[in-house]
Amino acid sequence: MTKTILFDLTNAELEKFVTDMGQPKFRAKQISEWMSRGAPDFSVMKNLPEKLRQDLDECAQTLLVRVIKKLESSDGETTKFLLELSDGEKIECVLMRTSYGNSVCVSSQAGCAMGCKFCASTLLGLKRNLTVNEIFSQILVAQWELRGDKFSEKPIRPNGDANNNDVSHIVVMGTGEPLQNTQNVIGFIERANTDMGIGWRRITVSTCGIVPGIEDLIAWGRPINLAISLHAPNDELRKKLMPIANKYTIAQVMDAAWRFTDTHNRQLMIEYLLVGDANGNLLNATTECANELSELLRGKNCMVNLIPWNAVAEREFTSPSGNAVHRFQDILIKNGIHARIRRERGNDIGSACGQLRLNNTKGVSDET
């Protein structure tokens, strides 16, 4: 029996659903309030009669995603969720507890078509785009993890104390290329801003360089953060790592990115993964690459995130030594480029940059 997903219903449709079950209209509001908190099922809805909760469980589902696996990092700061969509496709999202708040990395597609040579997310190709509500449901899963049913009568205010128990930041950096699904990503961000009060400047979209998608963000006009997955200082090297470089040159990508950041006076984030080949030879982490990257970014309002490659079993790359990584950073800083080495979160549970995949269940314990 196919269950009705209540989160996908309008208020009027939800009212009709509960009244068709012989219930008063106000039950729809109660259910809606629970779903806005991320309630995973009906058993937690204690203000509903037990018989109604049982009946709902037989014919309906709350969110569009269901947690089927969950991993906790050893330091307790990162939680990765393997989620199942209503059609059986799998996605992942990651909750990161940080000193500045609680950040959620969401997926925008089931799978990925970009084919980046260093990444796990693209191994099985693209299955489909996610809807607005499917992306938003990932935020609610994280919110429930943070607070469960321990909600006060006060509204959620994630833009308050950075140490509270609400989602405060969003990064669209999970599985998929967000700007291949631009309109649904925009719709999701609008909803996160409206429904959860998460400010534009606390939301980041990362792209490998889909120029028309960046143009769409410029036309949209919201002052979110933009991150460019660059990973090489020239087109020749970038083509070896990222097939998208065969369609859009670095010059085209950066021109669009600078115009976006200039519009909102925002600092552009440059994601730069440092990798070596199977023999340990540096590919994009050489002194020459550091100097070339410096010339590309000199005088621009940007910050470079240096990311040592995270192991993916199916990829024949190596991670540069710590000395090589710091040497690369030192050259950038000496050349006047703001650069930092990203602290990877959740590497031990396969949730660090480049490790998310469609169905990574190895070593994952069942959700209880």
C-alpha positions in Angstrom: 0.0 0.0 0.0 1.4 3.4 -1.0 1.3 5.8 1.9 0.2 9.4 1.5 3.1 11.8 2.4 1.4 14.5 4.5 4.3 17.0 4.2 3.6 17.3 0.5 -0.1 18.3 1.1 -1.3 21.9 1.3 -3.1 23.0 4.5 -6.5 22.5 2.7 -5.5 19.0 1.5 -4.3 18.1 5.0 -7.6 19.2 6.5 -9.5 17.1 4.0 -7.3 14.1 4.7 -8.0 14.2 8.4 -11.7 15.0 8.1 -12.1 12.1 5.6 -10.7 10.0 8.5 -13.6 11.3 10.6 -11.4 13.7 12.6 -12.0 17.4 13.4 -10.1 20.0 11.3 -7.8 21.1 14.2 -6.0 17.7 14.0 -4.5 18.9 10.7 -2.9 21.9 12.5 -1.5 19.6 15.2 0.0 17.3 12.7 1.4 20.2 10.7 3.1 21.6 13.8 4.7 18.2 14.5 6.0 17.9 10.9 7.4 21.4 11.0 9.6 20.1 13.9 10.8 17.2 11.8 8.6 14.5 13.5 9.8 11.2 11.9 6.5 9.3 12.5 3.2 9.6 14.2 4.2 7.8 17.4 5.8 11.0 18.8 2.6 13.1 18.3 1.5 12.7 21.9 -1.3 15.2 21.6 -3.1 13.0 19.1 -5.3 10.1 20.3 -3.5 6.8 20.2 -6.0 5.2 17.9 -5.5 8.1 15.4 -1.8 7.7 15.6 -2.1 4.0 14.8 -4.5 4.7 11.9 -2.2 7.4 10.4 0.7 5.0 10.6 -1.1 2.5 8.4 -2.0 5.0 5.6 0.4 8.0 5.8 4.0 9.1 6.2 5.2 12.4 7.7 8.2 13.7 5.7 9.4 12.8 2.2 12.5 11.2 3.6 12.9 8.4 6.0 16.1 7.8 8.1 17.3 4.3 7.4 20.8 4.6 8.7 22.7 7.0 11.0 26.4 7.4 11.8 27.9 9.5 14.6 31.5 10.7 14.4 33.9 9.7 17.2 34.1 13.3 18.4 30.3 13.6 18.6 30.3 16.7 16.4 29.0 15.2 13.2 26.0 13.1 12.3 25.4 11.6 8.9 22.0 10.4 7.8 21.3 7.9 5.0 17.8 8.8 3.8 15.3 7.0 1.6 13.0 8.9 -0.6 9.4 7.8 -1.4 10.5 6.2 -4.7 13.3 4.2 -3.0 16.2 6.4 -4.1 18.8 7.1 -1.4 20.5 10.4 -0.4 22.7 11.6 2.4 22.8 14.7 4.6 25.2 15.7 7.3 24.6 17.7 10.6 27.7 19.5 11.9 27.8 20.9 15.4 30.2 23.8 15.4 31.3 26.7 17.6 29.2 29.1 15.5 26.1 27.0 15.4 24.6 23.9 13.8 25.2 23.6 10.1 23.4 21.1 7.8 24.9 19.9 4.5 22.0 18.9 2.2 21.9 17.0 -1.1 20.2 18.6 -4.1 20.1 15.5 -6.3 20.0 11.8 -6.0 23.4 11.0 -7.4 25.5 13.3 -9.6 26.2 13.7 -13.3 29.3 15.8 -12.9 31.9 12.9 -13.0 34.6 14.6 -10.9 37.4 12.2 -10.8 38.1 12.5 -7.1 34.5 12.3 -5.7 32.3 9.4 -4.5 29.0 11.2 -5.1 29.2 10.7 -8.9 30.1 7.0 -8.9 26.6 5.8 -9.8 25.6 8.7 -11.9 22.6 11.0 -11.6 19.2 9.4 -10.7 17.1 12.6 -10.5 16.6 16.0 -9.1 15.2 16.5 -5.6 12.1 18.6 -5.1 11.9 21.7 -2.8 10.2 19.6 -0.1 12.7 16.7 -0.4 15.6 19.1 0.2 13.7 20.9 3.0 12.9 17.6 4.7 16.7 17.0 5.2 16.8 20.2 7.4 13.9 18.9 9.4 15.6 15.5 10.0 18.6 17.4 11.4 16.3 19.7 13.5 14.7 16.6 15.0 18.1 15.2 15.8 19.0 18.4 17.6 15.7 18.8 19.6 13.5 15.8 19.1 10.1 16.5 20.7 11.7 18.8 23.3 10.1 21.9 21.8 8.9 24.8 23.9 6.0 27.0 23.0 8.4 29.6 21.7 9.1 29.7 17.9 12.4 28.5 16.5 14.9 31.3 16.3 18.0 29.9 14.7 19.6 33.3 14.2 19.9 33.9 17.9 22.4 32.2 20.2 24.9 30.3 18.1 25.0 27.6 20.8 21.3 26.8 20.8 19.7 23.6 19.6 18.4 24.8 16.2 19.7 24.5 12.7 21.5 27.9 12.1 23.4 27.4 8.8 22.8 25.6 5.6 25.4 24.4 3.0 24.1 23.0 -0.3 27.2 20.8 -0.8 25.9 17.3 -0.5 25.2 14.8 -3.3 24.5 16.5 -6.6 25.2 19.7 -8.5 22.9 22.3 -7.1 22.9 24.5 -10.2 21.6 21.6 -12.3 18.5 21.9 -10.1 18.5 25.6 -9.6 14.8 26.4 -9.3 14.2 23.7 -6.7 17.3 24.8 -4.8 16.1 28.4 -4.9 12.6 27.3 -3.7 14.2 25.4 -0.8 16.3 28.4 0.3 13.3 30.7 0.1 11.4 28.2 2.3 14.3 27.8 4.8 14.4 31.6 5.1 10.7 32.0 5.5 9.7 29.0 7.6 12.9 28.7 9.8 14.2 32.2 9.8 17.6 31.2 8.5 19.2 34.3 7.1 20.5 34.6 3.5 24.1 35.1 4.7 24.0 31.8 6.6 23.2 29.8 3.5 25.9 28.7 1.0 25.5 27.1 -2.4 28.5 25.3 -3.9 28.8 24.7 -7.6 31.5 23.1 -9.8 30.9 25.9 -12.3 27.5 25.8 -14.0 27.6 29.3 -15.5 23.9 29.6 -16.5 23.0 28.5 -12.9 25.2 31.3 -11.5 23.5 33.7 -13.8 20.2 32.5 -12.4 21.4 33.2 -8.9 22.4 36.7 -10.0 18.9 37.3 -11.4 17.3 35.9 -8.2 19.1 38.6 -6.2 19.4 37.1 -2.7 22.7 37.7 -0.8 23.5 34.1 -0.1 27.1 32.8 -0.1 28.5 31.3 -3.3 31.3 28.7 -3.3 33.1 27.6 -6.5 34.6 24.1 -6.6 37.7 25.1 -8.6 40.4 22.5 -7.7 42.9 23.7 -10.4 44.4 27.0 -11.5 44.2 26.4 -15.2 41.9 24.7 -17.7 44.3 22.0 -18.8 44.7 20.6 -15.3 41.0 21.2 -14.4 39.9 19.1 -17.4 41.8 16.1 -16.0 40.0 16.4 -12.7 36.5 17.8 -13.6 34.7 17.0 -16.9 32.7 20.2 -16.5 35.9 22.1 -17.4 35.3 20.9 -21.0 32.2 23.0 -21.2 33.0 26.1 -19.2 36.4 27.6 -18.9 37.8 29.0 -15.6 37.6 32.5 -17.1 33.8 32.0 -17.8 33.2 30.5 -14.4 35.1 33.2 -12.5 33.6 36.0 -14.5 30.1 34.9 -13.5 31.2 34.3 -9.9 32.8 37.7 -9.5 29.6 39.4 -10.8 27.5 37.5 -8.3 29.7 38.5 -5.4 30.1 42.1 -6.6 26.3 42.4 -6.6 26.0 41.6 -2.9 29.5 42.6 -1.7 30.0 39.0 -0.5 33.3 37.2 -0.2 33.6 34.4 -2.8 34.6 31.0 -1.4 37.0 29.0 -3.5 37.0 25.3 -2.8 40.4 23.8 -3.7 40.9 20.0 -3.1 44.6 19.1 -2.9 45.3 15.7 -4.5 48.2 13.5 -5.6 48.3 10.7 -8.1 48.4 7.0 -7.2 52.2 7.2 -6.9 52.0 10.1 -4.5 53.1 12.8 -7.0 51.4 16.1 -6.5 48.8 17.0 -9.1 47.4 20.4 -8.2 49.3 21.0 -5.0 52.6 22.1 -6.5 54.4 25.4 -5.9 53.6 26.3 -9.6 49.9 25.7 -9.0 50.0 27.8 -5.8 51.6 30.7 -7.7 49.2 30.4 -10.6 46.2 30.3 -8.3 47.5 33.4 -6.6 47.6 35.2 -9.9 44.1 34.2 -10.7 42.7 35.5 -7.4 45.0 38.4 -6.7 43.1 41.5 -5.6 39.7 39.7 -5.5 37.3 39.5 -2.5 37.7 35.8 -1.9 38.8 33.1 0.6 40.4 29.8 -0.4 39.3 26.7 1.4 42.2 24.2 1.1 40.9 20.6 1.4 43.3 17.7 1.6 41.7 14.9 -0.4 39.6 12.5 1.6 40.0 8.8 0.7 37.5 7.2 -1.6 38.1 3.5 -2.2 37.2 3.6 -5.9 39.5 6.5 -6.7 43.2 6.1 -7.3 44.4 9.3 -5.7 46.5 10.1 -2.7 46.3 12.9 -0.2 49.3 15.3 0.0 51.4 15.4 3.1 50.7 17.9 5.8 53.9 19.7 4.8 52.8 20.0 1.2 49.4 21.3 2.2 50.9 24.0 4.5 53.5 25.0 1.9 50.7 25.5 -0.6 48.8 27.7 2.0 51.9 29.7 2.8 52.5 30.6 -0.8 48.9 31.8 -1.2 49.1 33.9 2.0 52.5 35.3 1.0 50.9 36.4 -2.3 48.1 38.2 -0.4 45.4 35.5 -0.8 43.2 34.7 2.2 43.6 30.9 2.6 42.8 28.4 5.3 43.0 24.7 5.6 39.5 23.3 6.1 39.0 21.2 9.2 37.4 18.1 7.9 34.4 16.9 9.9 33.1 13.3 10.0 36.0 11.8 7.9 35.7 8.6 10.1 32.0 8.2 9.0 32.5 9.0 5.3 30.8 12.5 5.5 33.8 14.7 4.7 34.1 16.6 1.5 33.9 14.3 -1.6 32.9 11.2 0.4 29.1 11.4 0.2 27.5 8.7 -2.0 24.1 7.3 -2.9 24.2 4.3 -0.5 27.2 4.2 1.8 26.0 1.8 4.4 29.3 0.2 5.3 29.8 0.2 9.1 26.5 2.0 9.7 24.3 0.9 12.5 20.5 0.7 12.1 18.6 3.7 13.3 16.6 3.0 16.4 
